[in-house]
Amino acid sequence: MISVKICGLNSEEAVSAAVTAGAHYAGFVYFPASPRHMPLERAAALKSLLPHSIKSVSVLVDPEDALLALVQVTLRPDYLQLHGRETPQRLREIRKNFPGLKLIKAIPVHHAGDITAAQPFYDYADMLLFDAKAPSPSKLPGGNALSFDWSLLGGKSFPLPWFLSGGLHPGNVREAIRISGAEMVDVSSGVESAPGVKDAALIASFITAARYEA
């Protein structure tokens, strides 16, 4: 079965929609430049609405240790998604300083060489997330409603579980899964009626489409 992560949840209604539709992962963004940004206390309140079957993901961009400590205490996420320019060495430091955090490393993709850039992270991440590389200039490393050539992942094998992300929506997620071979998908802007505003009907349609067995 395809696993689905709904990212950028920022309201009780959005969390309820993700739970009702059967999401496996729920993402909460802490990045002030994003329209999906929330204070950690607010994210913690929304996380408390999740059943144990749905794993929480705190999405951060190039976080310093002080922020990580605050996230660990306040939000207690099941996973930490690093969506910036973090290096393998930085992930190693985070593992050492915060051994209780499980790490998802986002890999920006534009061409085939970007896929191989994931290799140095194999020893330090628990999961990978392949997302479309942000345009230049852009304030957001993700959530830009852009996709990449899914065939770059087709036939590839990785030692870690991985998400496909970037430009996915209810109308293309099945094709994206078929071409890429993804078993896990991540969506944010593709289930929104406006930037940062999740749409319950789109969330339900996305999960239904992702799980459809032809």
C-alpha positions as CSV (number, residue, x, y, z in Angstrom):
1,M,0.0,0.0,0.0
2,I,1.2,3.5,-0.8
3,S,1.9,5.6,2.3
4,V,0.8,9.3,2.2
5,K,2.3,12.3,4.0
6,I,0.1,15.4,4.1
7,C,2.5,18.3,4.9
8,G,2.0,21.9,6.0
9,L,-1.0,21.1,8.2
10,N,-1.9,24.3,10.1
11,S,-5.5,24.0,11.3
12,E,-7.8,21.7,13.2
13,E,-9.9,21.2,10.0
14,A,-6.8,20.2,8.0
15,V,-5.7,17.7,10.6
16,S,-9.2,16.2,10.8
17,A,-9.3,15.9,7.0
18,A,-5.9,14.1,7.0
19,V,-7.0,11.8,9.8
20,T,-10.3,11.0,8.2
21,A,-8.8,10.3,4.8
22,G,-6.2,7.9,6.2
23,A,-2.9,9.7,6.0
24,H,0.1,7.9,7.4
25,Y,2.2,11.0,8.1
26,A,1.3,14.6,9.1
27,G,3.8,17.4,8.5
28,F,4.0,20.6,10.5
29,V,6.3,23.4,9.1
30,Y,8.4,25.7,11.2
31,F,9.9,28.1,8.7
32,P,8.8,31.8,8.9
33,A,9.1,32.4,5.1
34,S,6.5,29.7,4.4
35,P,2.7,30.3,4.4
36,R,2.4,27.1,6.3
37,H,4.7,28.2,9.1
38,M,3.4,27.7,12.7
39,P,4.7,28.4,16.2
40,L,5.8,25.2,17.8
41,E,3.2,25.5,20.6
42,R,0.5,25.6,17.9
43,A,1.9,22.7,16.1
44,A,2.0,20.7,19.3
45,A,-1.6,21.4,19.9
46,L,-2.5,20.1,16.4
47,K,-0.2,17.1,16.8
48,S,-2.2,16.1,19.9
49,L,-5.2,15.5,17.6
50,L,-3.4,12.8,15.7
51,P,-4.1,9.1,16.5
52,H,-1.0,7.0,17.2
53,S,-1.3,5.4,13.7
54,I,-0.3,8.7,12.1
55,K,3.3,9.8,12.5
56,S,4.1,13.4,13.1
57,V,6.9,15.2,11.1
58,S,8.4,18.5,12.0
59,V,9.7,20.3,8.9
60,L,12.7,22.6,9.5
61,V,15.2,24.4,7.3
62,D,18.9,24.5,8.4
63,P,18.0,24.4,12.1
64,E,20.5,25.2,14.8
65,D,20.8,23.0,17.9
66,A,18.8,25.5,20.0
67,L,15.8,25.2,17.8
68,L,16.1,21.4,17.6
69,A,16.2,21.3,21.4
70,L,13.0,23.4,21.5
71,V,11.3,21.2,18.9
72,Q,12.2,18.0,20.8
73,V,10.8,19.4,24.1
74,T,7.7,21.2,22.7
75,L,6.6,19.1,19.7
76,R,8.2,15.7,20.3
77,P,7.8,14.7,16.6
78,D,8.2,11.2,15.4
79,Y,10.4,12.5,12.6
80,L,12.4,15.6,11.8
81,Q,12.4,16.6,8.2
82,L,15.5,18.6,7.2
83,H,14.6,20.6,4.1
84,G,17.5,23.0,3.8
85,R,21.2,22.7,2.8
86,E,22.1,20.4,5.6
87,T,25.3,18.4,4.9
88,P,25.9,14.8,5.9
89,Q,28.2,16.1,8.6
90,R,25.4,18.2,10.0
91,L,23.1,15.1,10.1
92,R,25.8,13.3,11.9
93,E,26.0,16.1,14.5
94,I,22.2,16.1,15.0
95,R,22.3,12.3,15.5
96,K,25.0,12.7,18.1
97,N,23.4,15.6,19.9
98,F,19.7,14.4,19.6
99,P,19.8,10.6,19.4
100,G,16.1,10.4,19.9
101,L,15.2,12.2,16.7
102,K,14.6,10.2,13.5
103,L,15.7,12.1,10.4
104,I,14.2,12.6,6.9
105,K,16.5,14.4,4.5
106,A,15.0,16.3,1.6
107,I,17.0,15.9,-1.6
108,P,16.4,18.7,-4.2
109,V,16.2,17.2,-7.7
110,H,16.5,18.8,-11.2
111,H,18.6,16.3,-13.1
112,A,20.0,12.8,-12.8
113,G,23.1,13.9,-10.9
114,D,20.9,15.2,-8.1
115,I,19.7,11.7,-7.3
116,T,23.2,10.5,-6.6
117,A,23.6,13.4,-4.2
118,A,21.5,11.3,-1.7
119,Q,24.3,8.7,-1.3
120,P,26.3,10.6,1.4
121,F,23.2,10.7,3.6
122,Y,22.5,7.0,3.7
123,D,24.4,6.5,6.9
124,Y,22.8,9.4,8.8
125,A,19.1,9.7,7.6
126,D,16.3,7.3,8.4
127,M,14.4,8.3,5.3
128,L,14.9,10.4,2.1
129,L,12.5,12.8,0.4
130,F,13.0,13.6,-3.3
131,D,11.6,17.0,-4.0
132,A,11.8,19.4,-7.0
133,K,14.7,21.8,-6.7
134,A,13.4,25.3,-5.9
135,P,13.7,27.9,-8.6
136,S,16.2,30.7,-8.2
137,P,15.5,33.0,-6.5
138,S,13.0,31.5,-4.1
139,K,12.4,31.9,-0.4
140,L,11.0,28.4,-0.1
141,P,13.1,25.2,-0.5
142,G,9.9,23.2,-1.0
143,G,6.1,23.7,-1.4
144,N,6.5,25.5,-4.7
145,A,4.1,23.3,-6.7
146,L,6.9,22.2,-9.0
147,S,7.6,18.7,-10.1
148,F,10.7,17.0,-11.6
149,D,11.2,14.2,-14.1
150,W,9.9,11.2,-12.2
151,S,11.6,8.8,-14.5
152,L,14.9,9.8,-12.8
153,L,13.8,7.6,-9.9
154,G,12.3,4.8,-12.0
155,G,14.1,1.5,-11.5
156,K,16.3,2.9,-8.8
157,S,16.8,1.2,-5.4
158,F,17.8,2.9,-2.2
159,P,18.9,1.5,1.2
160,L,16.4,3.8,2.9
161,P,12.6,4.3,2.6
162,W,11.9,7.4,0.4
163,F,9.1,9.8,-0.4
164,L,8.3,11.3,-3.8
165,S,7.4,15.0,-3.4
166,G,7.1,18.1,-5.5
167,G,4.1,19.3,-7.6
168,L,1.9,16.3,-6.8
169,H,-1.9,16.6,-6.8
170,P,-4.9,14.3,-7.1
171,G,-4.7,14.4,-10.9
172,N,-1.1,13.3,-11.3
173,V,-0.2,11.3,-8.2
174,R,-1.0,7.9,-9.8
175,E,1.1,8.6,-12.8
176,A,3.9,9.8,-10.6
177,I,3.8,6.6,-8.6
178,R,3.8,4.5,-11.8
179,I,6.7,6.2,-13.3
180,S,8.9,6.7,-10.2
181,G,8.1,3.5,-8.4
182,A,7.5,5.4,-5.2
183,E,5.8,3.7,-2.3
184,M,5.6,6.9,-0.3
185,V,4.3,10.2,-1.5
186,D,4.3,13.7,0.1
187,V,2.0,16.6,-0.8
188,S,1.4,20.1,0.4
189,S,0.4,22.8,-2.1
190,G,-1.3,20.2,-4.2
191,V,-4.1,19.8,-1.7
192,E,-4.6,23.5,-1.0
193,S,-7.3,26.0,-2.2
194,A,-4.9,28.9,-1.6
195,P,-1.3,29.1,-0.3
196,G,-1.3,27.6,3.2
197,V,-5.0,26.7,3.1
198,K,-5.6,23.0,3.0
199,D,-8.8,21.7,1.3
200,A,-10.4,18.7,2.9
201,A,-11.9,17.5,-0.4
202,L,-8.5,17.6,-2.2
203,I,-6.8,15.8,0.7
204,A,-9.4,13.0,0.4
205,S,-9.1,12.9,-3.4
206,F,-5.3,12.8,-3.2
207,I,-5.2,9.9,-0.8
208,T,-7.9,8.0,-2.7
209,A,-5.9,8.5,-6.0
210,A,-2.6,7.5,-4.4
211,R,-4.0,4.3,-3.0
212,Y,-5.9,3.3,-6.2
213,E,-4.9,-0.1,-7.5
214,A,-5.4,-0.3,-11.2
